[in-house]
Amino acid sequence: MEGLKANEYLKGIVQNLPEKPGIYQYLDTEGTIIYVGKAKNLKRRVSSYFNREHEPGKTRLLVSKIADIRYIVVNTEEDALLLENNLIKKYKPRYNVLLKDDKTYPSICVSNEPFPRVFKTRNIVRNGSIYYGPYSHIPSMYAVLDLIKHLYPLRTCHLKLTQENIRAGKFNVCLEYHIKNCAGPCTGKQTEEEYNKNIGQIKEILKGNIKDIAREMYKQMMELAGEMRFEEAQELKQRYQLIENYRSSSEVVNNILHNIDVFSIEEDQDGKAAYINYLHITNGAINQAFTFEYKKKLNETKEELLALGIVEMRERYKSRSKEIIVPFYPDTELKDVTFTIPSRGDKKKLLDLSVLNVKQYKADRLKQSDKLNPDQRSMRLLKEIQEHLHLDRPPMRIECFDNSNIQGSDPVAACVVFVKGKPSKKDYRHYNIKTVEGPDDYASMKEVVRRRYRRALEEGADLPDLIVTDGGKGQMGAVKEVTDELGLNIPIAGLAKDNRHRTSELLFGFPPQTVGMKQTSPLFHLLTHIQDEVHRFAISFHRDKRSKRQVASALDSIKGIGEKSKTALLREFKSVKRIREAPEEKLAAVIGEAKAKVLKEHFARESADETSLPHTTGAETNER
């Protein structure tokens, strides 16, 4: 009954909501605000939560916890967006996206005092001082501070420079004056009017209006030169060059693009977070740059998140830009503001630069996350394989096969196993090919796969979620024949190589189709790692087998040297070459004097036979 009463209560509120812009607040049974939203039409928006069945997830959970609804009517959608943003920051509701910003970035302060100081700070004090920033890119902040230091002599001391104190002669100039970093206002060597004129120009630089300062400086320089005041003109020229060098290095587009905001957005791999980049452009240069993260709560759309990000950044940086460059239209309208989606030109260049920044931020976050949780990276790659190949589940266990033979000799095969994206070397297996005569890769593959999975079925061992063959369509077909024969439904992929023997494409399905994949992606690197590993494992086994056969045949031909003697010799000397070169007494210590004598006589006869062979030159052969 209580539940029915609560539903009737909420329906009553919804039915009486106005059809006007505003914000709505959902409260739980304890009166805590659990969600704040904005709406062009309050009644229509809030009704959508209660008039339909939601998919299982956080939205359904949110609706189940709503015990009361409050709302505030405003004049415009923009007012609703601003109010929503402020209320979210104030109450931090459980089901709202929250800006993940755990850093305090520094700002540049122009202090509110006689002869103002200019310095970096992380503390904002509301005492009339003016703050520029915050600067998320610290080198940019130091670059502009360095420019100001070289252009204008400013005090760095904390003295109380009132006119009364200066006239009373309370202060003496310090080292900064003697090295020409300060003009000595503490002793009256620089007037407050002259000092404040410099501060005015510094404020324009910090706003990004460097072009105006450079133009004014050039004008003064030419006037001084016209009045034959060449020393002063030269000094001004040096300052003009400093500011021009800074301006040319900081401009990214034509300087006619002024007072423009740029935004771009990227979602993470799991769709659980979004990253937004903000650039503010003044006279063609980036005056502010910041990238931040939103953690999703209710599967918010990119349009909704971009709208939240735009309001947050414009409020934080006090931007009043009349134009905002975006990759798509956000879920909002702002009064007297134009949204631009550029397709070419300098504005497109700015959007591309913003996208580049947000993608780099996303990649950096991913790297940090992978370092803290390596298993997370492996699972992400396995989910990518699942998505690319449309599998029912991530391939937690992948097995890869490869054959190895040289001109049909000593045919062998290998199987490597990757569990959760990492090599499981205890599960690696070698196979001698038993039933196939000659170099027949397809038949060899069938034999090995049949032996492996028949045994796995008999023993109840783990079966793979994905089989990968080191080869193309033919190898895939051979594996499928066997899995069909054994009644196994295991997905099969193939890694094909190009004519330079480099992995070039991933094949999947029957008939096999190429699966599109960037060759620079982590997923491609994982698959090539699997392929390289099985190739290495197969080749090393083949070499060992061939080497043992060659060693064994060299000693088998010696009469009087049995299996035990041969094993003892190889264990001691490791190779036939070392046995051949060993002194007789050392051989005798291992197999006895009689056998050591037989061995040395055999090697002596071999050497004599080799030296007695006729040697022919190329000229003699040609004559024949």
N, C-alpha and C positions, 0 to 999 in steps of 0.2 A: 504493500500500500504506500509506503514511504517513497519508493521508487516512482510509482505512478503520480504521486503528488508533486514530486520534483520535476517530472517531465511536463506536467500540466503548468507548473510555475514557469519553466523555461519557455514553453510554447507561448504563454501569455506575454512574456517579455518580447519575444521575436515578433509576434503579430503586431505589437505596438511600436516597433522600431521605425524611425523616420526614414524616408527614402532620400537621404541627404549624405554628403561626404562626412566622414568622421572616423574615429577610432573606437574599437570595442575591446573590452577586457573580460577574459574568462577567469572565474574564481573557483577554487575547490571548496570542499565542505568546511575547511578551516579558515576560509576568507583570504587565502593566499592567491595572488595573481599568478596564474600559470601560463597565460598567453595574452599577448597584445597584438592586435591586427589593425590594418587600415582598410578603408573601403571607399569607393566612389559612391556606392549606394549601400548604406548600412543594413537595411532590411534584407536586400537581395543577398548580400555577402554572408551575413550571419545565418540566414535561412538555409544556405547551401550545406552548412555543417549538420543540420538536423533533418533535412528533407530527403536524404538518400543514405543507402547503406555503404559504408566505407570499407575499403580493402583492409584485411588484417594488417596492423602496423601501428605506428605512433599516432596517426590522425584518429583512428578508432579509439585508441587508448585515451587521447586527449578528450574526445567527446564524452567518454564514459565518466570522466572525472569532473566535468563542468557542473557546478552546483548553483552558480549565479552569473549574471551577465551585467556589466556596466558599459556605458558608452558616452562618448563626448562628440557633439556635433561641431563641425568647423565649416568655414566658408568654402575652401577649395581643397582639391586632392593634395596639392603641395603642402598645405597646412597640416593635413592628416598625416602625410609622410614624415614631416618634421616632428610632429607630436609623438607619433609612433616610435621614432628613433630615440627621442628623449626619454620616453617611458620605459623602453626596453633597457636603456642604459641605467635608469634609476632603479627598476625593480628586478632586472635580470630574470625574467620568467623562464620556467623550466623548459617550455616547449618552443621558445623563440630562438632563432639563430643568434649567436653571440659573436661579436668580433673577437677573434683570438689575437690579442696584441699584448704580450707580456713584457714588452720592452719599453723603456722610457728613452726616447730619442732626444738628443740635445737640440737646443734652439740658440739663436744669437740674440742677445739682449742689448738694447740701447737704453741705458739706465735713465731714470727720471731724477736728475740732480743737476746742479750747476756743472758745466763742463762734463757732459755725459760720457760714461765709459762704454766701450763696445766689447763684449766678451761672450764666450759660449757658456751655456748653463743647462742643467736638467731640471732646475726648480723654477716654477713660474710663480712669481710674487706679484700680487695685484696691488702695486703701489704707484701706478701710472707709467711704469716702464713699458717699452714697446718690445715685443718678441717676434722674431721672424723664424719660421720653421714650423714644426720640428724637422730636422734633417735626418732622413733614414739612411742617406748615403754620406757617411762621415767625411770621406775625402773631398766631396763637393763643398762642405761647410768650411773645411780648413783652407780650401783654395780661395774662397771668397774672403775669408778672414785675412789670408796672406796678402791678397790684392789690396784690401783696405789699409793694412799696415804699411805697405809700400807707397800708397797714394797719399795718405794723410797722417801727419804726426798727431797721435792721440795719447792722452795720459792713461796709465795703467794703475796708478796709485789709488788708495782709498781715502785720500785727504778730503776734508770738508772745505771745498774751494768756494767759500762765499766771498763776495766783494770786500766785506769788512775784514775777513781774515787775510786776504791778499794785500789790502792796503796797509794792514797792521804789520806786514812783513813777517808773518809767523812761519813761513816756509822757505826752504832753500831748494834749488834745483838738484836733481839726482843724476845718476849715471845715464838714465834714459835720455835726458836732455843733451848730455855731452856726446852721446853716440847718434844724436839727431833722430831718435824715435819719438821724441816729445818736444813741443815748441816752448815749454816752460810757462804755462798759464798760471802756475802756482806763485810765480814771482811777478806776474804782470807782463811777461815778455810776449804773450799772445792774448789778444783781447777776446772777451766772451763772444762778441759779434763774429769775429773771424773764425773762432772755434765752432760756433753753431752753424756757420755757413758750411763748414766741412761735414758736420753731422747731418745736415740736410741732404748733401750729396750722397753720403753713406747710406742714408735711408732709401734713397732712390735706387742705389746699387742693390741693396738687399731686397727691394721690391722687384728687381729684374730690369729696371729702366736704365740699363747701362748705355744704350745708344744715345739717349738724351744727354747724359753726362759727357760722353765722348765728343758729341757735337759742340757742346758748350766749351769744353776744354780746347778743342781745335780753334774755335772762334777767338778765344782769349790768346792763344798762341800766335795766331796771325796778327792780332792787334799789337801784341808786344813786339813782334818782328817789325811791324810797320813803324813803330815808335823808336826803332833802333835799340830796344832793350833786349839784346841778343842773349845775354846770360840767363835772364828770367825766362825768355822764350825757350831756350835750350832745356832748362829745368822742367818746364811745362811739357815740352816735347817728350821727354823721357817718361813722364807720368802718362801722357797720352798713348804712347806705345805700349805701356803696361796694360792699360785698360783695353786697347784694341786687340792685343794678343789674347787677353782673357775672353773678350767678346767673340773673337773668331774661333777660339777653341770650344766655346760653350754653345755656339749656335748650331742647331741641327737642321733647321729649315730656313726659308726666307724670313727676314726679320719683319716683314709686314704682317706675319701671323702673330697676333698679340692678344694676350688675355684669353687663352683657350684652355679648356680642360679636356683631357683625354682619358678614357677608361677602357679596359679590356678585362675579360674574365676567362678562367679555365677551371674545370672541375677535376678532382683527383680521380685515380683509377677506379675506386670503389663507388664514386658518386656521393661520398659522405661529407665532402668538404669542397669549398670553392675558394679560388684565389683571385683577388682583384687588384689590378695595377692602376695607379693614378699618376698622371703627369700634368703639371701646370706649365703652360707655355707662355713666356713673356718675350716679346720681340724676337721670336724665332729660337729662343733658348729655353731649355728646361730649367724652370725656377724651383719646382718642387717635384719630388718623385717618391712614391711610397707604394709598397705592395703588402697586402694583408690577407688574412684567412678568415673565412666564415665556416663554422661547423654547422652542418645541416641538422635540422630537427624533424621537420615534417615533409621531407622530399620537396623542398622549395625549388621553384624553377629558376633558370638562369636570369630570366627577366626580373623576377622578384628580388633576387640577390643583388643584381646590378643596381636596381633602384635604391636598395638600402645602402649599398656602397657609395653611390653618388651623393646621397644626402649626408652620410657620415663624413666623407672626405671634404666636401664643400664646407661643412660646418667646422670641421677641425682646422682646415687651412684658411678659413674665412674667405673663400673664393666667391666672387660675384661675376664670374665669366658668363657672357651671354650666349656662348656657343660651347657645346659639349660634343666631342667626337667619340663615337661608340661603334662596336661591331654589329649591334642590332638595337632595335628600340627597346628601352627598359619599360618595366611595368609602372610607369608614372608619367605625369606631365608637370613641368615646372614653368611658372609664370615668367614671361619675357625671356625664355631660354629656348634656343634652337638645338635640336639633336641632329647631328650629321653622321651619315654612314658613307665615308668616302670610298671611291673605287680607283682613284688614281691621284697623282700630284703630291704636293707636300703634305696635305692632310692625311693621305693614305700612308705616307712615310711615317708620320707621327703615330698612327694607329699600329702600324707594323712594329714600330719601336716599343710601344706599350705591350704588344703581344709577346715580343721577344723577351721583355723583362718578366712578364708574368709566367712564361714557360720556364725561364731560368729559375725563378723562385720555386716553382712547382718541382723542378728537378732537384734543387737543393734540399727541399723539404723531404723529398723521397729518399735521397742519399742519407740524410740524418736519421730518418726513420729506419732505413735498412741497417745502419750501423747499430742502432739500439736494439733492433729486433730482426736478425738475419732470417729467421723462419718466415717472417712476414713477406720478405722479398721473394722467397721460394714459392710461397703460396700464391703470390700475385702472378708469377710467371706461369704456374700451373693453371691458374684460372684463365690466363691469356690463351694457353694452348686449348683449354676447354672451349673458349669462345671461338677461336679460329677454326677449330675442327668440329664445332657443334656437338661436343660430347655430353653425355648425361651427367658426368661428374668430373672434377679435376683429376688428371692422371697421376695419382699419388705414387704409383709404381710403374715405371717405364722400363721395358727391356728392349735391347738393341742387339742385332745379330750382324756378323760379318764373316766372310770366308777368306782364306788366304792359301794360295799355292803359287809356286813358280814353275811354269811349264809343266803343270800337272804333278809335280813331285811333292811328296809329304802334304797332301791336302788336309787342312785343319779348319776349324771354325771357332768362333768365340761369341759369348753372350755377356754383355755387361748390364748391370741393373742400377737404376737411379730411383731412390726412394725419397719423396718430398723434394725432388729437384737436386739431390746430392748423390754422389757415387756411393753405392753400398758394396764395397769390394769383397766382403765375405760371401756375397751372393754371385760373384763373377764365376763363369765356368768356361773351361776349354773342352773342345771336342775333336777327337780323331775321326776323320771320315772313313767309314767302314764298308759301305755298300756301293759306293760310286767309283767307277773306273774312269780315270782320265779327268781333265779339267772341265767339269760340268757344274757351274755355280748354282744353277737352279735346282738340280737334283741334290747337290750338297746341302743347300738351304732347307729343302724339304726334309732330308734325313735328320738334320740337327733339330729343327723345330718340332718334328714328330717325336724324337727321343725326349726332348725337354718337357713338352707338355703332356705326353703320355705318362711320363714318370710323375709329373706334378699332380695329375689326376689320381694316379694310383696311391700317392702318398698324402693326398689332401693338402699339398703345399699351396702357397699364395700364387695366384695368377695375376698377370699384369693388367693394368687399366689401359695400356697402350703398347703396341709392338711397333718398333721403328726398325726399318731395314736400311742397311748401308748400301743403297742402290735404288734404281728407278722402278718402273712399272713391272718389269719381269720378276724382280725379287719380291715385290709386293704380292704379285699373283701366286708365286710359289708358296708364300706363307699362308695366303688365304685358302689355297687348296687344302693344306694340312689342318688349319683351324676348322674349316667346314667339315672335313673328314672326322675330326674329333668332337664335333658338335659344340665348338667354342665360339662365342660371339664377342671377340676382342677387336677393337678398332686397330687398323693397320695404317701406318704412315711410311713414306719413303723419303730419304734424303738423297737427292740427285746432285751429281757434280758436273761442272762445266769442263771444257776441253783442257783447262789448266789444272784439273783435278782439285778444284776448290768447290766447296758446297755452294750451290747456286739457288736451289729451290726446294720447297717442301711439297710433297705430293700426298694427296689423301682422297679416299673414296674409290668406288669402282663403277665405271672406269675412272682411273686416277686423274685428279685435276690439280693444277698448281694453286697453292694457297698463298695469297699475297702477304708479303712480310718484308719489312725493312731490314736490310742486311746489317744495319748498324744498331738494331734494337737488342736489348738484353735477352729477349726471347730467342732471337736467331742465334745469339752467342751460346745460350744454353743448349740448343739443338746441335750446333756444331761441336760443342764440348762433348756431348754424348757420342757423336759420330767419331770424333778424334780419339776418344777413349776406347771405343770398341775396335777401331782400326789398330791402335797401338797395342792393345791386348792380344789381338789375333796375330799381328806381325811378330811380336816378341815370342809367342808360343811357337810359331812356325820356325823362327830362327833357332830357337833352342832345340827343337826336334831335328832340324836339318844338321845342326852342329853336332849333336850327339850321334846321329847316324854316321856322319863323316868320321868322327873320332873313333867310333866303334869299329868301322870297317877297316881303318888303318891298323888297328891292333889285332883284329880278328884273323888277319892273314898270316900271323906269326905262329909257327908251329911250336908247341910247348908252352905257350902263354894262355892260360885258361881264364875263365870268367872272374874268379876271385883275384887273380894277379892283375888283370886289366882294371878292375874296380879299385884295387889298392893303389895302383900307379896313378890313375886319374885323380883319386882323392888327394894324393901327395903332390903331384906335379901340375894338375889342372888342365894340361893340354899335351897333345902328341909332340908338339914342337919342343916343349921343355923336357919331355921324356927323352927325345932324340939327343938333346944337347947335354943331358945330365951325365956326370962321370959314372963309370961302372960301379965304383964303390958305393955311391949313393943309391944306385938302382938295387945293388945287392942288399942294402940295409932294409929295403922294402920287400923284395920278392926272393931274396936268396942269391948266392953267388952263381949257381948253375943257370938259373933263368936270366940273371943279369947278363951273363956271357952270351946266351942265345940271342938276347935282345940287341946287344951291341953288334954281334956278327950280322944280324939281319939288317940293321941300319947301315953298316959298312957296305954290304952287298948292294943295297939300294943306291948309295952314293956312287959306287963304282959304275953301276948301270947307267946312271944319269950322265956321268962325265964321258962315257964311251959313245953317247949318241952323237951322230954327225951334225955339224953346224953349217948351214948354208946361208949365203948372203943374198940380198935381193937381186944383185947383178947376176949371180949364178943362176937363180931361178928364171930370170928373164931370158937368159941365153938358151935354156932348155925350151 
